Each structure stands twice: as structure tokens, then as C-alpha cells.
């Protein structure tokens, strides 16, 4: 019984202390761009690019993003922000 209680206590502590990171993707048109904080909005969600963001197809960097461009964004939700892992130009 004591072992079981300790196990559940440990599981509970790990769950409370863990920082959640969720990965997903989204496709849509870029609605706005903020070069100052390297962010852009797709479907009402602000995504932040980082130095490790990967750009595919005919995109080579943040400067290639344009309002109205259709993109697929692979991202992680961490620290309360949607962080772009990969940005691809969609036709």
C-alpha cells in the first residue's frame, strides 16, 4: 500500500513539474507579419520563427514570407507560444 501511494505521489509530482510541449501543423494564408519579433499570423494564430526554424520549397528564410502566401507550419506549443519548427510554401 505504501509503495502504491509513493508511486502515485511521484507520478503526480512529475505531471505537475513537467513543461508541456505539443507539436502539430497548420495550413493557411499568412494574414500579417511582424519582422520585429520574427512572427506571423495564420488562421488567427501568431507563430514565432527562431534561428532553428527550417524553411522548405522556395522559402530560404523569414524574409521570404509575404502576406497572402499559403504556408504549412509545423510547430510546437511551448512557453505559451506557437514556435515554428518548419515553414513550407503550399501551392
PDB file of N, CA, C and O in Angstrom:
ATOM      1  N   UNK A   1       0.822  -1.199   0.000  1.00  0.00           N
ATOM      2  CA  UNK A   1       0.000   0.000   0.000  1.00  0.00           C
ATOM      3  C   UNK A   1       0.865   1.261   0.000  1.00  0.00           C
ATOM      4  O   UNK A   1       0.588   2.210  -0.734  1.00  0.00           O
ATOM      5  N   UNK A   2       1.918   1.266   0.831  1.00  0.00           N
ATOM      6  CA  UNK A   2       2.800   2.426   0.905  1.00  0.00           C
ATOM      7  C   UNK A   2       3.519   2.634  -0.427  1.00  0.00           C
ATOM      8  O   UNK A   2       3.658   3.767  -0.888  1.00  0.00           O
ATOM      9  N   UNK A   3       3.980   1.535  -1.050  1.00  0.00           N
ATOM     10  CA  UNK A   3       4.646   1.635  -2.347  1.00  0.00           C
ATOM     11  C   UNK A   3       3.713   2.236  -3.398  1.00  0.00           C
ATOM     12  O   UNK A   3       4.125   3.070  -4.205  1.00  0.00           O
ATOM     13  N   UNK A   4       2.466   1.807  -3.377  1.00  0.00           N
ATOM     14  CA  UNK A   4       1.488   2.315  -4.335  1.00  0.00           C
ATOM     15  C   UNK A   4       1.260   3.808  -4.135  1.00  0.00           C
ATOM     16  O   UNK A   4       1.187   4.556  -5.111  1.00  0.00           O
ATOM     17  N   UNK A   5       1.148   4.249  -2.899  1.00  0.00           N
ATOM     18  CA  UNK A   5       0.951   5.678  -2.616  1.00  0.00           C
ATOM     19  C   UNK A   5       2.156   6.494  -3.062  1.00  0.00           C
ATOM     20  O   UNK A   5       2.002   7.575  -3.629  1.00  0.00           O
ATOM     21  N   UNK A   6       3.358   5.978  -2.805  1.00  0.00           N
ATOM     22  CA  UNK A   6       4.575   6.683  -3.228  1.00  0.00           C
ATOM     23  C   UNK A   6       4.639   6.797  -4.752  1.00  0.00           C
ATOM     24  O   UNK A   6       5.026   7.833  -5.292  1.00  0.00           O
ATOM     25  N   UNK A   7       4.260   5.730  -5.426  1.00  0.00           N
ATOM     26  CA  UNK A   7       4.274   5.736  -6.888  1.00  0.00           C
ATOM     27  C   UNK A   7       3.320   6.799  -7.431  1.00  0.00           C
ATOM     28  O   UNK A   7       3.682   7.549  -8.337  1.00  0.00           O
ATOM     29  N   UNK A   8       2.112   6.868  -6.887  1.00  0.00           N
ATOM     30  CA  UNK A   8       1.139   7.859  -7.349  1.00  0.00           C
ATOM     31  C   UNK A   8       1.592   9.272  -7.000  1.00  0.00           C
ATOM     32  O   UNK A   8       1.356  10.204  -7.770  1.00  0.00           O
ATOM     33  N   UNK A   9       2.234   9.439  -5.862  1.00  0.00           N
ATOM     34  CA  UNK A   9       2.768  10.744  -5.487  1.00  0.00           C
ATOM     35  C   UNK A   9       3.858  11.164  -6.472  1.00  0.00           C
ATOM     36  O   UNK A   9       3.887  12.313  -6.911  1.00  0.00           O
ATOM     37  N   UNK A  10       4.744  10.248  -6.818  1.00  0.00           N
ATOM     38  CA  UNK A  10       5.807  10.534  -7.782  1.00  0.00           C
ATOM     39  C   UNK A  10       5.231  10.878  -9.151  1.00  0.00           C
ATOM     40  O   UNK A  10       5.682  11.826  -9.793  1.00  0.00           O
ATOM     41  N   UNK A  11       4.247  10.121  -9.599  1.00  0.00           N
ATOM     42  CA  UNK A  11       3.602  10.401 -10.885  1.00  0.00           C
ATOM     43  C   UNK A  11       2.958  11.784 -10.859  1.00  0.00           C
ATOM     44  O   UNK A  11       3.072  12.543 -11.822  1.00  0.00           O
ATOM     45  N   UNK A  12       2.286  12.108  -9.768  1.00  0.00           N
ATOM     46  CA  UNK A  12       1.649  13.419  -9.638  1.00  0.00           C
ATOM     47  C   UNK A  12       2.667  14.544  -9.670  1.00  0.00           C
ATOM     48  O   UNK A  12       2.433  15.566 -10.315  1.00  0.00           O
ATOM     49  N   UNK A  13       3.792  14.379  -8.985  1.00  0.00           N
ATOM     50  CA  UNK A  13       4.837  15.401  -8.983  1.00  0.00           C
ATOM     51  C   UNK A  13       5.438  15.591 -10.369  1.00  0.00           C
ATOM     52  O   UNK A  13       5.670  16.721 -10.796  1.00  0.00           O
ATOM     53  N   UNK A  14       5.686  14.506 -11.063  1.00  0.00           N
ATOM     54  CA  UNK A  14       6.212  14.603 -12.421  1.00  0.00           C
ATOM     55  C   UNK A  14       5.235  15.317 -13.348  1.00  0.00           C
ATOM     56  O   UNK A  14       5.642  16.119 -14.188  1.00  0.00           O
ATOM     57  N   UNK A  15       3.966  15.028 -13.197  1.00  0.00           N
ATOM     58  CA  UNK A  15       2.947  15.653 -14.038  1.00  0.00           C
ATOM     59  C   UNK A  15       2.878  17.147 -13.773  1.00  0.00           C
ATOM     60  O   UNK A  15       2.756  17.929 -14.716  1.00  0.00           O
ATOM     61  N   UNK A  16       2.954  17.563 -12.522  1.00  0.00           N
ATOM     62  CA  UNK A  16       2.869  18.980 -12.160  1.00  0.00           C
ATOM     63  C   UNK A  16       4.113  19.726 -12.612  1.00  0.00           C
ATOM     64  O   UNK A  16       4.015  20.867 -13.062  1.00  0.00           O
ATOM     65  N   UNK A  17       5.273  19.107 -12.503  1.00  0.00           N
ATOM     66  CA  UNK A  17       6.536  19.780 -12.797  1.00  0.00           C
ATOM     67  C   UNK A  17       6.923  19.765 -14.268  1.00  0.00           C
ATOM     68  O   UNK A  17       7.772  20.548 -14.694  1.00  0.00           O
ATOM     69  N   UNK A  18       6.319  18.899 -15.031  1.00  0.00           N
ATOM     70  CA  UNK A  18       6.687  18.775 -16.445  1.00  0.00           C
ATOM     71  C   UNK A  18       6.207  19.988 -17.229  1.00  0.00           C
ATOM     72  O   UNK A  18       5.106  20.486 -16.997  1.00  0.00           O
ATOM     73  N   UNK A  19       7.034  20.462 -18.158  1.00  0.00           N
ATOM     74  CA  UNK A  19       6.656  21.545 -19.047  1.00  0.00           C
ATOM     75  C   UNK A  19       6.086  20.935 -20.310  1.00  0.00           C
ATOM     76  O   UNK A  19       6.795  20.239 -21.036  1.00  0.00           O
ATOM     77  N   UNK A  20       4.795  21.189 -20.587  1.00  0.00           N
ATOM     78  CA  UNK A  20       4.205  20.551 -21.762  1.00  0.00           C
ATOM     79  C   UNK A  20       4.720  21.151 -23.064  1.00  0.00           C
ATOM     80  O   UNK A  20       4.884  22.365 -23.177  1.00  0.00           O
ATOM     81  N   UNK A  21       4.972  20.298 -24.037  1.00  0.00           N
ATOM     82  CA  UNK A  21       5.339  20.700 -25.386  1.00  0.00           C
ATOM     83  C   UNK A  21       4.459  19.892 -26.334  1.00  0.00           C
ATOM     84  O   UNK A  21       4.473  18.661 -26.310  1.00  0.00           O
ATOM     85  N   UNK A  22       3.701  20.589 -27.161  1.00  0.00           N
ATOM     86  CA  UNK A  22       2.811  19.922 -28.094  1.00  0.00           C
ATOM     87  C   UNK A  22       3.232  20.290 -29.510  1.00  0.00           C
ATOM     88  O   UNK A  22       3.477  21.461 -29.801  1.00  0.00           O
ATOM     89  N   UNK A  23       3.315  19.308 -30.382  1.00  0.00           N
ATOM     90  CA  UNK A  23       3.693  19.546 -31.771  1.00  0.00           C
ATOM     91  C   UNK A  23       2.491  19.299 -32.669  1.00  0.00           C
ATOM     92  O   UNK A  23       1.681  18.406 -32.422  1.00  0.00           O
ATOM     93  N   UNK A  24       2.395  20.112 -33.717  1.00  0.00           N
ATOM     94  CA  UNK A  24       1.272  19.993 -34.628  1.00  0.00           C
ATOM     95  C   UNK A  24       1.621  20.719 -35.919  1.00  0.00           C
ATOM     96  O   UNK A  24       2.738  21.210 -36.080  1.00  0.00           O
ATOM     97  N   UNK A  25       0.660  20.785 -36.841  1.00  0.00           N
ATOM     98  CA  UNK A  25       0.849  21.578 -38.048  1.00  0.00           C
ATOM     99  C   UNK A  25      -0.456  22.265 -38.428  1.00  0.00           C
ATOM    100  O   UNK A  25      -1.540  21.873 -37.995  1.00  0.00           O
ATOM    101  N   UNK A  26      -0.317  23.299 -39.247  1.00  0.00           N
ATOM    102  CA  UNK A  26      -1.462  24.109 -39.654  1.00  0.00           C
ATOM    103  C   UNK A  26      -1.177  24.671 -41.037  1.00  0.00           C
ATOM    104  O   UNK A  26      -0.042  25.039 -41.341  1.00  0.00           O
ATOM    105  N   UNK A  27      -2.201  24.736 -41.870  1.00  0.00           N
ATOM    106  CA  UNK A  27      -2.049  25.287 -43.219  1.00  0.00           C
ATOM    107  C   UNK A  27      -3.001  26.457 -43.393  1.00  0.00           C
ATOM    108  O   UNK A  27      -4.139  26.422 -42.924  1.00  0.00           O
ATOM    109  N   UNK A  28      -2.525  27.492 -44.070  1.00  0.00           N
ATOM    110  CA  UNK A  28      -3.376  28.648 -44.345  1.00  0.00           C
ATOM    111  C   UNK A  28      -2.566  29.792 -44.929  1.00  0.00           C
ATOM    112  O   UNK A  28      -1.360  29.675 -45.151  1.00  0.00           O
ATOM    113  N   UNK A  29      -3.254  30.900 -45.173  1.00  0.00           N
ATOM    114  CA  UNK A  29      -2.603  32.092 -45.731  1.00  0.00           C
ATOM    115  C   UNK A  29      -2.052  32.959 -44.604  1.00  0.00           C
ATOM    116  O   UNK A  29      -2.661  33.084 -43.542  1.00  0.00           O
ATOM    117  N   UNK A  30      -0.901  33.550 -44.854  1.00  0.00           N
ATOM    118  CA  UNK A  30      -0.314  34.475 -43.886  1.00  0.00           C
ATOM    119  C   UNK A  30      -1.152  35.743 -43.877  1.00  0.00           C
ATOM    120  O   UNK A  30      -1.336  36.381 -44.914  1.00  0.00           O
ATOM    121  N   UNK A  31      -1.659  36.107 -42.706  1.00  0.00           N
ATOM    122  CA  UNK A  31      -2.534  37.273 -42.552  1.00  0.00           C
ATOM    123  C   UNK A  31      -1.758  38.540 -42.213  1.00  0.00           C
ATOM    124  O   UNK A  31      -2.131  39.632 -42.641  1.00  0.00           O
ATOM    125  N   UNK A  32      -0.682  38.396 -41.449  1.00  0.00           N
ATOM    126  CA  UNK A  32       0.159  39.545 -41.101  1.00  0.00           C
ATOM    127  C   UNK A  32       1.539  39.042 -40.709  1.00  0.00           C
ATOM    128  O   UNK A  32       1.719  37.875 -40.361  1.00  0.00           O
ATOM    129  N   UNK A  33       2.515  39.954 -40.773  1.00  0.00           N
ATOM    130  CA  UNK A  33       3.901  39.631 -40.456  1.00  0.00           C
ATOM    131  C   UNK A  33       4.458  40.735 -39.569  1.00  0.00           C
ATOM    132  O   UNK A  33       4.205  41.915 -39.815  1.00  0.00           O
ATOM    133  N   UNK A  34       5.219  40.361 -38.536  1.00  0.00           N
ATOM    134  CA  UNK A  34       5.909  41.321 -37.682  1.00  0.00           C
ATOM    135  C   UNK A  34       7.398  40.990 -37.692  1.00  0.00           C
ATOM    136  O   UNK A  34       7.849  40.118 -36.949  1.00  0.00           O
ATOM    137  N   UNK A  35       8.169  41.693 -38.543  1.00  0.00           N
ATOM    138  CA  UNK A  35       9.600  41.395 -38.630  1.00  0.00           C
ATOM    139  C   UNK A  35      10.338  41.683 -37.322  1.00  0.00           C
ATOM    140  O   UNK A  35      11.381  41.083 -37.061  1.00  0.00           O
ATOM    141  N   UNK A  36       9.818  42.584 -36.506  1.00  0.00           N
ATOM    142  CA  UNK A  36      10.478  42.953 -35.255  1.00  0.00           C
ATOM    143  C   UNK A  36      10.641  41.793 -34.298  1.00  0.00           C
ATOM    144  O   UNK A  36      11.685  41.648 -33.663  1.00  0.00           O
ATOM    145  N   UNK A  37       9.608  40.962 -34.191  1.00  0.00           N
ATOM    146  CA  UNK A  37       9.715  39.806 -33.296  1.00  0.00           C
ATOM    147  C   UNK A  37       9.702  38.489 -34.068  1.00  0.00           C
ATOM    148  O   UNK A  37       9.483  37.422 -33.495  1.00  0.00           O
ATOM    149  N   UNK A  38       9.941  38.583 -35.393  1.00  0.00           N
ATOM    150  CA  UNK A  38      10.013  37.395 -36.249  1.00  0.00           C
ATOM    151  C   UNK A  38       8.772  36.518 -36.088  1.00  0.00           C
ATOM    152  O   UNK A  38       8.872  35.309 -35.880  1.00  0.00           O
ATOM    153  N   UNK A  39       7.599  37.152 -36.188  1.00  0.00           N
ATOM    154  CA  UNK A  39       6.356  36.399 -36.053  1.00  0.00           C
ATOM    155  C   UNK A  39       5.431  36.676 -37.231  1.00  0.00           C
ATOM    156  O   UNK A  39       5.582  37.666 -37.947  1.00  0.00           O
ATOM    157  N   UNK A  40       4.472  35.777 -37.410  1.00  0.00           N
ATOM    158  CA  UNK A  40       3.472  35.917 -38.464  1.00  0.00           C
ATOM    159  C   UNK A  40       2.190  35.244 -37.994  1.00  0.00           C
ATOM    160  O   UNK A  40       2.211  34.416 -37.083  1.00  0.00           O
ATOM    161  N   UNK A  41       1.075  35.606 -38.623  1.00  0.00           N
ATOM    162  CA  UNK A  41      -0.227  35.089 -38.215  1.00  0.00           C
ATOM    163  C   UNK A  41      -0.839  34.275 -39.344  1.00  0.00           C
ATOM    164  O   UNK A  41      -0.901  34.725 -40.488  1.00  0.00           O
ATOM    165  N   UNK A  42      -1.298  33.054 -39.004  1.00  0.00           N
ATOM    166  CA  UNK A  42      -2.030  32.173 -39.918  1.00  0.00           C
ATOM    167  C   UNK A  42      -3.250  31.678 -39.160  1.00  0.00           C
ATOM    168  O   UNK A  42      -3.128  31.167 -38.047  1.00  0.00           O
ATOM    169  N   UNK A  43      -4.427  31.826 -39.758  1.00  0.00           N
ATOM    170  CA  UNK A  43      -5.693  31.421 -39.141  1.00  0.00           C
ATOM    171  C   UNK A  43      -5.849  32.000 -37.734  1.00  0.00           C
ATOM    172  O   UNK A  43      -6.337  31.327 -36.825  1.00  0.00           O
ATOM    173  N   UNK A  44      -5.433  33.241 -37.570  1.00  0.00           N
ATOM    174  CA  UNK A  44      -5.587  33.932 -36.290  1.00  0.00           C
ATOM    175  C   UNK A  44      -4.601  33.535 -35.215  1.00  0.00           C
ATOM    176  O   UNK A  44      -4.714  33.996 -34.080  1.00  0.00           O
ATOM    177  N   UNK A  45      -3.630  32.686 -35.543  1.00  0.00           N
ATOM    178  CA  UNK A  45      -2.648  32.221 -34.560  1.00  0.00           C
ATOM    179  C   UNK A  45      -1.294  32.836 -34.887  1.00  0.00           C
ATOM    180  O   UNK A  45      -0.837  32.771 -36.028  1.00  0.00           O
ATOM    181  N   UNK A  46      -0.650  33.436 -33.882  1.00  0.00           N
ATOM    182  CA  UNK A  46       0.673  34.022 -34.072  1.00  0.00           C
ATOM    183  C   UNK A  46       1.744  32.947 -33.869  1.00  0.00           C
ATOM    184  O   UNK A  46       1.795  32.273 -32.840  1.00  0.00           O
ATOM    185  N   UNK A  47       2.592  32.814 -34.884  1.00  0.00           N
ATOM    186  CA  UNK A  47       3.710  31.873 -34.850  1.00  0.00           C
ATOM    187  C   UNK A  47       5.011  32.658 -34.768  1.00  0.00           C
ATOM    188  O   UNK A  47       5.144  33.723 -35.371  1.00  0.00           O
ATOM    189  N   UNK A  48       5.961  32.126 -34.023  1.00  0.00           N
ATOM    190  CA  UNK A  48       7.256  32.765 -33.868  1.00  0.00           C
ATOM    191  C   UNK A  48       8.326  31.909 -34.539  1.00  0.00           C
ATOM    192  O   UNK A  48       8.436  30.712 -34.274  1.00  0.00           O
ATOM    193  N   UNK A  49       9.116  32.541 -35.413  1.00  0.00           N
ATOM    194  CA  UNK A  49      10.240  31.867 -36.050  1.00  0.00           C
ATOM    195  C   UNK A  49      11.462  32.024 -35.144  1.00  0.00           C
ATOM    196  O   UNK A  49      11.595  33.021 -34.434  1.00  0.00           O
ATOM    197  N   UNK A  50      12.341  31.041 -35.175  1.00  0.00           N
ATOM    198  CA  UNK A  50      13.577  31.080 -34.402  1.00  0.00           C
ATOM    199  C   UNK A  50      14.742  30.800 -35.343  1.00  0.00           C
ATOM    200  O   UNK A  50      14.522  30.453 -36.503  1.00  0.00           O
ATOM    201  N   UNK A  51      15.966  30.942 -34.870  1.00  0.00           N
ATOM    202  CA  UNK A  51      17.111  30.611 -35.736  1.00  0.00           C
ATOM    203  C   UNK A  51      17.106  29.149 -36.189  1.00  0.00           C
ATOM    204  O   UNK A  51      17.732  28.821 -37.197  1.00  0.00           O
ATOM    205  N   UNK A  52      16.418  28.272 -35.472  1.00  0.00           N
ATOM    206  CA  UNK A  52      16.386  26.864 -35.872  1.00  0.00           C
ATOM    207  C   UNK A  52      15.175  26.508 -36.738  1.00  0.00           C
ATOM    208  O   UNK A  52      15.013  25.347 -37.113  1.00  0.00           O
ATOM    209  N   UNK A  53      14.327  27.482 -37.060  1.00  0.00           N
ATOM    210  CA  UNK A  53      13.186  27.218 -37.941  1.00  0.00           C
ATOM    211  C   UNK A  53      13.702  26.813 -39.319  1.00  0.00           C
ATOM    212  O   UNK A  53      14.579  27.469 -39.881  1.00  0.00           O
ATOM    213  N   UNK A  54      13.145  25.720 -39.858  1.00  0.00           N
ATOM    214  CA  UNK A  54      13.532  25.213 -41.171  1.00  0.00           C
ATOM    215  C   UNK A  54      12.559  25.749 -42.215  1.00  0.00           C
ATOM    216  O   UNK A  54      11.348  25.740 -41.996  1.00  0.00           O
ATOM    217  N   UNK A  55      13.080  26.215 -43.344  1.00  0.00           N
ATOM    218  CA  UNK A  55      12.258  26.731 -44.439  1.00  0.00           C
ATOM    219  C   UNK A  55      12.409  25.789 -45.628  1.00  0.00           C
ATOM    220  O   UNK A  55      13.525  25.428 -46.002  1.00  0.00           O
ATOM    221  N   UNK A  56      11.281  25.390 -46.224  1.00  0.00           N
ATOM    222  CA  UNK A  56      11.318  24.446 -47.343  1.00  0.00           C
ATOM    223  C   UNK A  56      10.706  25.056 -48.594  1.00  0.00           C
ATOM    224  O   UNK A  56      10.164  26.161 -48.583  1.00  0.00           O
ATOM    225  N   UNK A  57      10.816  24.291 -49.669  1.00  0.00           N
ATOM    226  CA  UNK A  57      10.346  24.668 -51.002  1.00  0.00           C
ATOM    227  C   UNK A  57      11.105  25.906 -51.446  1.00  0.00           C
ATOM    228  O   UNK A  57      12.336  25.891 -51.414  1.00  0.00           O
ATOM    229  N   UNK A  58      10.442  26.973 -51.857  1.00  0.00           N
ATOM    230  CA  UNK A  58      11.161  28.148 -52.348  1.00  0.00           C
ATOM    231  C   UNK A  58      11.387  29.190 -51.252  1.00  0.00           C
ATOM    232  O   UNK A  58      11.701  30.341 -51.557  1.00  0.00           O
ATOM    233  N   UNK A  59      11.234  28.810 -49.993  1.00  0.00           N
ATOM    234  CA  UNK A  59      11.485  29.718 -48.876  1.00  0.00           C
ATOM    235  C   UNK A  59      12.876  29.446 -48.313  1.00  0.00           C
ATOM    236  O   UNK A  59      13.221  28.301 -48.022  1.00  0.00           O
ATOM    237  N   UNK A  60      13.670  30.501 -48.162  1.00  0.00           N
ATOM    238  CA  UNK A  60      15.006  30.312 -47.604  1.00  0.00           C
ATOM    239  C   UNK A  60      15.181  30.994 -46.252  1.00  0.00           C
ATOM    240  O   UNK A  60      16.197  30.798 -45.586  1.00  0.00           O
ATOM    241  N   UNK A  61      14.199  31.790 -45.844  1.00  0.00           N
ATOM    242  CA  UNK A  61      14.298  32.471 -44.562  1.00  0.00           C
ATOM    243  C   UNK A  61      13.064  33.289 -44.274  1.00  0.00           C
ATOM    244  O   UNK A  61      12.151  33.357 -45.097  1.00  0.00           O
ATOM    245  N   UNK A  62      13.029  33.919 -43.094  1.00  0.00           N
ATOM    246  CA  UNK A  62      11.864  34.697 -42.671  1.00  0.00           C
ATOM    247  C   UNK A  62      11.529  35.808 -43.666  1.00  0.00           C
ATOM    248  O   UNK A  62      10.358  36.122 -43.879  1.00  0.00           O
ATOM    249  N   UNK A  63      12.556  36.400 -44.273  1.00  0.00           N
ATOM    250  CA  UNK A  63      12.350  37.492 -45.228  1.00  0.00           C
ATOM    251  C   UNK A  63      11.567  37.092 -46.471  1.00  0.00           C
ATOM    252  O   UNK A  63      11.071  37.962 -47.187  1.00  0.00           O
ATOM    253  N   UNK A  64      11.445  35.795 -46.743  1.00  0.00           N
ATOM    254  CA  UNK A  64      10.687  35.321 -47.906  1.00  0.00           C
ATOM    255  C   UNK A  64       9.185  35.241 -47.640  1.00  0.00           C
ATOM    256  O   UNK A  64       8.400  35.074 -48.574  1.00  0.00           O
ATOM    257  N   UNK A  65       8.780  35.358 -46.376  1.00  0.00           N
ATOM    258  CA  UNK A  65       7.344  35.281 -46.055  1.00  0.00           C
ATOM    259  C   UNK A  65       6.652  36.571 -46.482  1.00  0.00           C
ATOM    260  O   UNK A  65       7.184  37.664 -46.293  1.00  0.00           O
ATOM    261  N   UNK A  66       5.469  36.432 -47.055  1.00  0.00           N
ATOM    262  CA  UNK A  66       4.689  37.571 -47.537  1.00  0.00           C
ATOM    263  C   UNK A  66       3.229  37.393 -47.128  1.00  0.00           C
ATOM    264  O   UNK A  66       2.729  36.269 -47.076  1.00  0.00           O
ATOM    265  N   UNK A  67       2.558  38.483 -46.842  1.00  0.00           N
ATOM    266  CA  UNK A  67       1.126  38.429 -46.551  1.00  0.00           C
ATOM    267  C   UNK A  67       0.418  37.848 -47.769  1.00  0.00           C
ATOM    268  O   UNK A  67       0.695  38.248 -48.900  1.00  0.00           O
ATOM    269  N   UNK A  68      -0.500  36.902 -47.540  1.00  0.00           N
ATOM    270  CA  UNK A  68      -1.242  36.252 -48.601  1.00  0.00           C
ATOM    271  C   UNK A  68      -0.641  34.935 -49.070  1.00  0.00           C
ATOM    272  O   UNK A  68      -1.310  34.154 -49.747  1.00  0.00           O
ATOM    273  N   UNK A  69       0.620  34.679 -48.717  1.00  0.00           N
ATOM    274  CA  UNK A  69       1.288  33.439 -49.091  1.00  0.00           C
ATOM    275  C   UNK A  69       0.666  32.275 -48.321  1.00  0.00           C
ATOM    276  O   UNK A  69       0.457  32.372 -47.112  1.00  0.00           O
ATOM    277  N   UNK A  70       0.372  31.176 -49.018  1.00  0.00           N
ATOM    278  CA  UNK A  70      -0.167  29.980 -48.356  1.00  0.00           C
ATOM    279  C   UNK A  70       0.997  29.129 -47.879  1.00  0.00           C
ATOM    280  O   UNK A  70       1.886  28.776 -48.654  1.00  0.00           O
ATOM    281  N   UNK A  71       0.979  28.802 -46.581  1.00  0.00           N
ATOM    282  CA  UNK A  71       2.056  28.029 -45.977  1.00  0.00           C
ATOM    283  C   UNK A  71       1.499  26.899 -45.117  1.00  0.00           C
ATOM    284  O   UNK A  71       0.354  26.943 -44.668  1.00  0.00           O
ATOM    285  N   UNK A  72       2.329  25.897 -44.900  1.00  0.00           N
ATOM    286  CA  UNK A  72       2.063  24.889 -43.883  1.00  0.00           C
ATOM    287  C   UNK A  72       3.117  25.099 -42.810  1.00  0.00           C
ATOM    288  O   UNK A  72       4.312  25.139 -43.103  1.00  0.00           O
ATOM    289  N   UNK A  73       2.674  25.235 -41.567  1.00  0.00           N
ATOM    290  CA  UNK A  73       3.576  25.488 -40.450  1.00  0.00           C
ATOM    291  C   UNK A  73       3.569  24.277 -39.525  1.00  0.00           C
ATOM    292  O   UNK A  73       2.529  23.920 -38.972  1.00  0.00           O
ATOM    293  N   UNK A  74       4.719  23.651 -39.360  1.00  0.00           N
ATOM    294  CA  UNK A  74       4.891  22.619 -38.329  1.00  0.00           C
ATOM    295  C   UNK A  74       5.396  23.370 -37.107  1.00  0.00           C
ATOM    296  O   UNK A  74       6.363  24.126 -37.197  1.00  0.00           O
ATOM    297  N   UNK A  75       4.745  23.167 -35.961  1.00  0.00           N
ATOM    298  CA  UNK A  75       5.089  23.976 -34.795  1.00  0.00           C
ATOM    299  C   UNK A  75       4.992  23.187 -33.504  1.00  0.00           C
ATOM    300  O   UNK A  75       4.404  22.107 -33.443  1.00  0.00           O
ATOM    301  N   UNK A  76       5.590  23.763 -32.481  1.00  0.00           N
ATOM    302  CA  UNK A  76       5.470  23.271 -31.113  1.00  0.00           C
ATOM    303  C   UNK A  76       4.839  24.381 -30.282  1.00  0.00           C
ATOM    304  O   UNK A  76       5.089  25.565 -30.507  1.00  0.00           O
ATOM    305  N   UNK A  77       4.033  23.983 -29.337  1.00  0.00           N
ATOM    306  CA  UNK A  77       3.481  24.941 -28.392  1.00  0.00           C
ATOM    307  C   UNK A  77       4.303  24.807 -27.118  1.00  0.00           C
ATOM    308  O   UNK A  77       4.198  23.814 -26.398  1.00  0.00           O
ATOM    309  N   UNK A  78       5.125  25.825 -26.848  1.00  0.00           N
ATOM    310  CA  UNK A  78       5.948  25.768 -25.642  1.00  0.00           C
ATOM    311  C   UNK A  78       6.111  27.170 -25.070  1.00  0.00           C
ATOM    312  O   UNK A  78       6.229  28.158 -25.795  1.00  0.00           O
ATOM    313  N   UNK A  79       6.111  27.217 -23.776  1.00  0.00           N
ATOM    314  CA  UNK A  79       6.263  28.504 -23.108  1.00  0.00           C
ATOM    315  C   UNK A  79       5.146  29.476 -23.440  1.00  0.00           C
ATOM    316  O   UNK A  79       5.344  30.691 -23.409  1.00  0.00           O
ATOM    317  N   UNK A  80       3.965  28.943 -23.759  1.00  0.00           N
ATOM    318  CA  UNK A  80       2.835  29.809 -24.075  1.00  0.00           C
ATOM    319  C   UNK A  80       2.871  30.404 -25.477  1.00  0.00           C
ATOM    320  O   UNK A  80       2.101  31.315 -25.781  1.00  0.00           O
ATOM    321  N   UNK A  81       3.758  29.899 -26.336  1.00  0.00           N
ATOM    322  CA  UNK A  81       3.884  30.435 -27.696  1.00  0.00           C
ATOM    323  C   UNK A  81       3.869  29.301 -28.717  1.00  0.00           C
ATOM    324  O   UNK A  81       4.271  28.175 -28.424  1.00  0.00           O
ATOM    325  N   UNK A  82       3.397  29.623 -29.919  1.00  0.00           N
ATOM    326  CA  UNK A  82       3.450  28.700 -31.052  1.00  0.00           C
ATOM    327  C   UNK A  82       4.776  28.961 -31.766  1.00  0.00           C
ATOM    328  O   UNK A  82       4.949  29.996 -32.410  1.00  0.00           O
ATOM    329  N   UNK A  83       5.703  28.022 -31.646  1.00  0.00           N
ATOM    330  CA  UNK A  83       7.044  28.182 -32.206  1.00  0.00           C
ATOM    331  C   UNK A  83       7.148  27.352 -33.482  1.00  0.00           C
ATOM    332  O   UNK A  83       6.974  26.134 -33.458  1.00  0.00           O
ATOM    333  N   UNK A  84       7.434  28.030 -34.602  1.00  0.00           N
ATOM    334  CA  UNK A  84       7.515  27.363 -35.903  1.00  0.00           C
ATOM    335  C   UNK A  84       8.780  26.524 -35.991  1.00  0.00           C
ATOM    336  O   UNK A  84       9.889  27.038 -35.843  1.00  0.00           O
ATOM    337  N   UNK A  85       8.606  25.219 -36.236  1.00  0.00           N
ATOM    338  CA  UNK A  85       9.750  24.325 -36.464  1.00  0.00           C
ATOM    339  C   UNK A  85      10.091  24.289 -37.947  1.00  0.00           C
ATOM    340  O   UNK A  85      11.263  24.254 -38.324  1.00  0.00           O
ATOM    341  N   UNK A  86       9.040  24.299 -38.801  1.00  0.00           N
ATOM    342  CA  UNK A  86       9.241  24.240 -40.248  1.00  0.00           C
ATOM    343  C   UNK A  86       8.129  25.032 -40.927  1.00  0.00           C
ATOM    344  O   UNK A  86       6.968  24.976 -40.523  1.00  0.00           O
ATOM    345  N   UNK A  87       8.513  25.771 -41.968  1.00  0.00           N
ATOM    346  CA  UNK A  87       7.538  26.532 -42.754  1.00  0.00           C
ATOM    347  C   UNK A  87       7.714  26.135 -44.206  1.00  0.00           C
ATOM    348  O   UNK A  87       8.804  26.257 -44.764  1.00  0.00           O
ATOM    349  N   UNK A  88       6.635  25.658 -44.817  1.00  0.00           N
ATOM    350  CA  UNK A  88       6.668  25.238 -46.216  1.00  0.00           C
ATOM    351  C   UNK A  88       5.690  26.075 -47.034  1.00  0.00           C
ATOM    352  O   UNK A  88       4.584  26.365 -46.580  1.00  0.00           O
ATOM    353  N   UNK A  89       6.095  26.456 -48.227  1.00  0.00           N
ATOM    354  CA  UNK A  89       5.206  27.157 -49.152  1.00  0.00           C
ATOM    355  C   UNK A  89       4.270  26.119 -49.790  1.00  0.00           C
ATOM    356  O   UNK A  89       4.728  25.126 -50.355  1.00  0.00           O
ATOM    357  N   UNK A  90       2.980  26.356 -49.695  1.00  0.00           N
ATOM    358  CA  UNK A  90       1.986  25.473 -50.302  1.00  0.00           C
ATOM    359  C   UNK A  90       1.404  26.155 -51.529  1.00  0.00           C
ATOM    360  O   UNK A  90       1.214  27.371 -51.533  1.00  0.00           O
ATOM    361  N   UNK A  91       1.118  25.380 -52.572  1.00  0.00           N
ATOM    362  CA  UNK A  91       0.537  25.951 -53.802  1.00  0.00           C
ATOM    363  C   UNK A  91      -0.958  26.106 -53.663  1.00  0.00           C
ATOM    364  O   UNK A  91      -1.620  26.568 -54.592  1.00  0.00           O
TER     365      UNK A  91
END
